[in-house]
């Protein structure tokens, strides 16, 4: 069960590419819910309550700007699109709710209630419950919009790649006869026809070179980095870095697929799908052309 949960949380997740739109959407949803449904004894029946509503809208704008715009600019490593997973997305949403809760509690206690002692604990608990129940709504809507936007974009890109593949000249005409040598930091090495290499995958401090040997597909593990392999293959145009952990031989690509989580390449006679990150997507398209 633990392994299944960990595997699920480590799956790629679509990145919110329009953070300011998410900010405005959150503000609009909060105003709509408070004004129309008047939850938690909130009554929009006076000018004073209108200003209270404006205050909640400003708090929502401030918090969402911090969570969706500021944090990704500051903590670039955590918010790296190529490493964005379901687990990180859930953690980010939880962080948003926590900051939102702090903002609403401070606004209610210091501005509306004027630091009344009777605010605690009931008012405090009501504010936190309100943030949780109301905040789930914009988060769910933003997630759905992000998923659909990513799905549409990725389907279009995979369709474009498949179109390029269908128009390519038979790659066998680019076959190179000279063997190349791939070396690790130890005595392990492999001499191979570059055309026989299918893809190279990073695995910790090692790389796995997957290649054809007769009718079989095998792999050789070398103590090296994917960056070092990329440098070793830089004179061979058929090898393209398509992901932080993968190098692929474009002559063996048979098709591409796209979903909300990203892009995957299918290689001829290879069961494993090769991921393509958005960082390397343009390079892949250019190489295929």
Buried (B, 14 or more C-beta within 10 A) or exposed (E): EEEEEEEEBEEBBBBBEBBEEBBEBBBEBBBEBBBEEEEEEBEEEEEEBEEBBEBBBEBBBBBBBBBBBEBBEEEEEEBBBBEBBBBBBEEBBEEBBBBBBBBBBEBBBEEBBEEEEEBEEEBBEBBBEBBEEBBEBBBEBBBEBBBEBBBEBBBEBBEBBBEBBEEEEEBEEEEEEEEBEBBBEEEBEBEBBBBBBBBBBBEEEBBEBBBBEEEEBEBBBBBBBBEBBBEBBEEBEBBBBBBBBBBBBBBBBEBBBBBBBBBBBBBEEBEBBBBBBBBBBEEBBEBBE
